[in-house]
Amino acid sequence: MSAKIIRAGLAALATATVLLSGCGDAGGTRPNGATTSSPAPVDNGMAALTAEEILAKSISALAGAGSYRVTGTNLAAGDDGETMTLDVTVTGGDLTGRLTLGQGADIALLAVGGAKYVKPDPAAWARLTDAGKTRTTTTPADGRWIPATRQNDLDDLFTLVDVTEPLKPGGIIVKGRTAQVDGTPAITLIDPGADAHLAVAATGEPYPLRLFSVSGDGDVSFSDFGATFDPIIAPAANEIADPAPAGR
């Protein structure tokens, strides 16, 4: 497992959001319910703006939402054809959720108060260990959280779910055609040199709605903007394992 797990899709618009429509310059139909159509006037004025202006407004709208959900399906998890699913909720600077690698290898994720933790199940732990991802003296069998640090390389998992990264301006982006993303009109942004397209809502707040991988490396959807989720609480001291140094 590497940082390519989600970057192949998320790095579309800065690199491209947090975590879309795959339509190009021509009309057609994309998977997952996004269908392209001719450009048309939209309620929030995005159609009249440049691609860079749309992206900037989408970044601002996401920050202003305060909370949202990021889900991903069929995300490429490496060069072996394995895929990953993602379900994360974000509130302010904190997040909680889960990555599922392949067939049922789960990693719980928690970031709260600036600290990051993971709780892999035995199957996920074996994969992380085999990949040289971490070395600690604690196995996940006791159900404790493992601090994710640069020293044990587990902080890489949070790079994979950093939903703000693909919203950072960078490179050249252009506007594509309008689209329908789960019934919401959207403006498509395209980075010609990247693997994915971003759909930004063309009505209401210009939230990012979906990131589609052109090469089929999975889709990332954004939803539940401004929702009230369960509080994200830091684990108690006895719920945290002591990681050993990486030793490499």
NORTARA-V507051 format. One record per pair of residues at least 4 apart in sequence whose C-alpha atoms are under 6 Angstrom apart, sorted by the first residue. I is the first residue (numbers start at 1). J is the second residue. Records with the same first field share a line. If there is no record, write none. Layout:
# NORTARA-V507051
I: J / J
This chain:
# NORTARA-V507051
1: 78
4: 8
5: 76 / 77 / 78
6: 10 / 160
7: 11
9: 196 / 213
10: 166
11: 15 / 16 / 166
12: 16 / 194 / 195 / 196
13: 166 / 191
14: 166 / 168 / 169 / 170
16: 166 / 167 / 168
17: 164 / 166 / 167
18: 163 / 164
19: 70 / 163 / 220
20: 197 / 198 / 199 / 210 / 211 / 212
21: 188 / 197 / 198 / 199 / 212
22: 197 / 212
24: 176
25: 176
27: 36 / 37
28: 36
29: 35 / 36
30: 34 / 35
33: 182
34: 180 / 181
35: 179 / 180
36: 178 / 179
37: 178
39: 177 / 178
42: 202
43: 203
44: 202 / 203 / 204
46: 202
49: 53
51: 174 / 175
58: 206 / 207 / 208
61: 207
62: 207
65: 225 / 226
66: 91 / 92 / 226
67: 90 / 91 / 225 / 226
68: 89 / 90 / 223 / 224 / 225
69: 88 / 89 / 222 / 223 / 224
70: 87 / 88 / 221 / 222
71: 86 / 87 / 220 / 221
72: 85 / 86 / 219 / 220
73: 85 / 218 / 219
74: 83 / 84 / 218
75: 83 / 84 / 217 / 218
76: 83 / 217
77: 82 / 83 / 84
82: 102
83: 102
84: 100 / 101 / 102
85: 99 / 100
86: 98 / 99
87: 97 / 98
88: 96 / 97
89: 95 / 96
90: 94 / 95
94: 111 / 112
95: 110 / 111
96: 109 / 110
97: 108 / 109
98: 107 / 108 / 109
99: 106 / 107
100: 105 / 106
101: 105
105: 123 / 124
106: 120 / 121 / 124
107: 119 / 120
108: 118 / 119
109: 118
110: 116 / 117
111: 115 / 116
112: 234
116: 147 / 148
117: 145 / 146 / 147 / 148
118: 145 / 146
119: 145
120: 124 / 125
121: 125
128: 133
129: 133 / 134
133: 153
134: 152 / 153
135: 246
136: 243 / 244
137: 244
144: 239 / 240 / 241
145: 240 / 241
146: 240 / 241
148: 154 / 155
149: 153 / 154 / 155
150: 155
151: 246
152: 246
158: 162
172: 191
173: 190 / 191
174: 189 / 190
175: 188 / 189
176: 188 / 189
177: 188
178: 186 / 187
179: 185 / 186
180: 184 / 185 / 186
185: 202
186: 199 / 200 / 201 / 202
187: 199 / 200 / 202
188: 198 / 199
189: 197 / 198
190: 197
195: 213 / 214
196: 212 / 213 / 214
197: 211 / 212
198: 210 / 211
199: 209 / 210
200: 206 / 207 / 208 / 209
201: 206 / 207
209: 221 / 222
210: 220 / 221
211: 219 / 220
212: 219
213: 217 / 218 / 219
235: 239
